[in-house]
Each structure stands twice: as structure tokens, then as C-alpha cells.
């Protein structure tokens, strides 16, 4: 595997980098960001993976979230993946913002033609961590994951299915039950087909029912003025699933906040400190 350096910039005593590689999972060139805190120059550090939402690349979080200052203080490495393969040339993949390019939904597609490279679940869980562990001074045994919107869905489902890997998980404005919202129904049917039984593997409320969660409390921040709250995000479904399964949940409804990166930047420090306590 050859890792190409796109950019490296000194940042709060550490380094914010962007890198590219040829992916065996997505059959495309994939870019990702890594922030290494200053502590990484002397020792291996815990690592926290961020998954972004619809239409995003690795760049949105790096530039807009304002996470590096606190990550540098806490000694956390941050890894930010892209949200879909790029350059596969699949017909129709750029026809809508909520399916195809920028909308991989962190699933492994089984339906043609998407199964050719839309394997973001295996990329995030398997291929990317292996590359990061081989290329950077991180401690793989201390790993957490978090994300926003579609990426919040990805973080929750990935952690619930890999509880032995991720010590902590949190989300901002996540899609809590893709099986029961328009964004999710479109994505899951397109990538996985019409068998809703297969969808359960990518729905946080279903996974809580099927597998539970014995790690630290799930932490969710949600803005009360989020334009997608009632139609797409539905945190009440996650709250009910946690109640039924006896899973600790900290659901914090943030008065007046919307779905934007202004919301993310306002509460990113809370999430970083939560993960640092458990990593």
C-alpha cells in the first residue's frame, strides 16, 4: 500500500494531514484526514474516528469543526474518512445529494451496480484502520468513533456491531433509524435491496434490540431547531430502544440549534472530552 501525502500543516503543536491511497474495498482512490496531536511525536496516542454526513468529504470536519485545539490538549489523534467512493463512474451516482456520491451511508452495498465499490462499512471498519495503524503512531487498542447525521448513523451502527473494537461512541444529530425515515429507506433499498431484514444490520435501533450495548453511555447531541429532526433523525426512536434494552443514553436536546457545522463546532469539545475519558 502506497500512501500519498496531499497536505500537512502544523496545527496547535501537532500536524493536520490529508492523505490518499488506492482502496481495495472501494476500488477507487480514497482521501482521509489525520490530526496528530503534539504528544504523538513521543508516544503512541488514542485514536478517534469521525464520520461525516451527506455531501461531505474529509475536508468539512477538518476545516469547520474546530476540533484540533482540544484534541491537541487531550492527546487524541483524529481520523476523518470520506463519505463515499469517488471516480467509479457509475451511471446516476451524482443524480441526487442523498444517494451515490457523498452518500455511501457506511454500508456494504449488495445490489448492482453499487456493490462494485460502495463498501464504506468495510472500508471504515477494516481497511482504513489498518492503514492508519501502519502509518501513524496511534494505539489501536484505544479507539473511539463519532459522527454527524449520516455519519452519526454510521458511528452508532459500527460501534454496536464491533463493541470489542470501539471503547466509546457518540453522535451529533444522527439518523437514528434509517429503516424508518426517507433518507434511510432510499439508501438502504438502493444499496441492499428490498429485504428489510438485511436493513437491520445498519439501523441503530434494531442493533440495540439485537445486540445491546455494554460500553459507556451513548452520547447524542441534537438541536431542537434542526430542519431534519422530525422527518429524518427521530432521536425518540433511539431513546425508546435504549430504554427497552437498558442501555445508558445521554440524549441532550440543544435549544435553538440546527443541523449545521455551527452546531457541531458548538459542542465538539464536549464529545472530545467524553471520548478522552474512555480512551
N, C-alpha and C positions, 0 to 999 in steps of 0.2 A: 504494500500500500504506500503510495506516494502522497504526502500531504503538501499542498501548495499554500504558501502564505500570501494572503490578499492584502492584509494591512496589520500593523502592530503599532499601538500608540501607548505611551506611558500615561497612566491614569491613577491618581490617588496613591502613588508609590508602587502600583502594580502595572500590569500590562493588559490592555484590551486588544485582543486579536480577532481577526476574521480569517478563516481558512477554507480550503476547498479540497475535495477528493472525489475520485470516481467510486460510486457506490455499487456494490454487488446486489444490494436489496432493491434499489430503485432504478438500476440500470441508467443512471444519469450522474452528472456532476452535482454534488451537494455541497452547499456552503453552510458553515456554522460559526458561531462566535464563542470565544473563551475569554473570560476575565480571570486573570491570575492575580490574587492579592499579593502584597509585598512579602508575606510570610512564605510564599511558595518558592522564593529564592533560596530558602534554607531548609525547608522540610516539605513533606507531602501534606496536602490540605484536604479537608472535606469538599465534596462537590455537590452542587445544586443545579438541577436541570430545569430550564424554563421552556414551556411550550406555548407558542403564540396562537392567536386567533385567526379567524378568516381574513384573507387578503394579505396577511403579514409575511415578511421574510425574516431572516435573523436580525435584520437591521433595526426594526421597530423598537424592540426592547432595549437594544444596546444604546440607542440614541435618546429614547423618550422616557424610560422608566426611572432613571436616576438611581440605579441600584449599586453602582460601583463604589461609591463613598462608604456606605455601610458594609458592603461585602469586604472591602479592604480592612475596615476596623475589625470585623469578626473573623477574618481569615478564611473566607469562603470563596472557592472557585465557582464561577457561574458559566454554564454551558447553554447556549441558545441554538436550537436547530431551526431549519427552515420548516415550512408547513406543508410542503408537497414536493414531488419531483419537479424538475424543470427541464424542458427541451425534449420531451418524449415525442412531441408532435402528434398526440392522439387527437383525432377529429372531435371538436366540440369541447375540448378541455378548458378553453378560455371563454366559453359562451356565457357563463354566469359566475358571479362572485362567490357563491356558496357551494360550488361543486367543481371539482377539477383543480386547476392551478390555484395554489394558495388555500386549498380546502381539502387537504388529504384526510382530515378527521382522525388521524392517528389510528387507522385500521389497516389490516392487510386485505386488500381487495381480492375477491374470488371471482368476480364477474369480468368477462372480457368487454372491452379491451383494457380495462383498468388494472387487471391482475398482472399486466406486463411490468408495472413499476410502482404502482400506488401501494407501497408496503411500508407505510410510515410507522406502524406499530413495531415491526421487526427492526426497522432502522433505528428508532429511538431506544428500544429496549436492548438490542443486541449489537448491531454494527457500530453505532456512534459511541457508546461507552467503551467498546474495545479499542477504538481509535484513540479516544481521549486518554484512556489508561496507559496506552503505549507511548503517547506523545507528550504528555504533560505530567507534572508532579502532583497528581491527585491521589487520594486514598479511596479506592473503590468501595471499601467496606463501610464508608461513611457517606452515603448517598441519599439525597432527598430530591423531590420533584414538585414543581408547582407550575401554574399556567393561568391563562385568561381566556374566557369564553370557550371557543372550540378547544383551545389549549388547556383550559381548566377541566373540561371533559376528558381530554387525553391524560392529564396528570392523575386524575382520580381513578380512571379505569386501569391505567398502567400500574399504579401503586397497589390497587386492590387485587390485581392478578399476579403481582410479584412482591408480596409482602416481605419476603426474605431478603429482597434487594434494597428496597426503599425504606429508610427509617422514619421518614416524615413526608407528609403530603399536604398541600394547601392549594387554594384556588381563589381567583378573583372573578366574580360574575360567570361561573361555569355554566355550560349547558348540562343540567343535572340529569336529564333523562332523554337522550336522543330518540328513544323509541316513541316518545310522546310529545314531539314538537316538530314543526315543519322543517327546520334546518336538518334535524337528525333523520327524519323519515326520508327526506330526499337523498341524503348522503348514504345512509345505510342500505336503502333499497338499490341505489345505483352501484355501490361498491360490493354489496354482499348478496343481492338478490332479494326475492320476496319472502323467504323463510324467516319469519320474525324470531324463531328460536335461535338463529345464528346471531341476531342483533344483540341478544342478552350479554354476549361477551364484550360488548362495547357500550354498555349502559350502566352507569354507576349505581343507580337504584337497584337494578337487577343483580349486579355483582354483590352488593351488600346483602341481598337476600340469599344469594347462592353461596357466598364465601365468607361474609362478615369482614371484620377488621379488628385486630387486636393491638394495633400500634397506638401511638399518641392520638389525641383528638384530631379529627378532621377540622381544618380551619378554613372557613369560607367568608369572604367579604363580598357584599352585594349592595350596589347603590339603589336607593328607593326610586330614583328618577331615571333609571336605566330604561331606554326605549324598547329593549327586548325582554324585559323582566317577565311579563305575564305570558307572552306568546311563545318564547323560545327557551328561557332559562329555568323557570319553575323550581326555585330552591325549596319550596314547600314539599315537593316530592322527595327530595333528598332528606329533608328533616324527618319526614314520616318514615322513610326506610331505616334511618338510623334509630329512630325511636323503637320501631318494631324489633330491630336486631340488637338493641342495647349497645350501640356504638356511640362513643362520645363525639359530639359535634359542637363546634363553636361557629354558629351562623350569626354574623354581625351585619345587620342591615344599616347601611350608612346613609343617613338622611341627606337628600338633595343631590347625591352623586349619580352620574350617568355611566355609560359604558366605555368611556374614552380612556386614553392614556393619562389624562389628568387625574382620573380616579385611581388608576394603577399607581402613578407616582405618589399620590397622597398616602397610600397605605403599604407601599412596598417594604418600607423599613420594618413594619410590624411582622410581615411574613419572613423577612430575612432573619430577624431575631428569634422568631418561633423555630425556624429550621436549625439555627445555630445551637439552640438549647438541646436539640435532639441529635445533632450530628457531632 
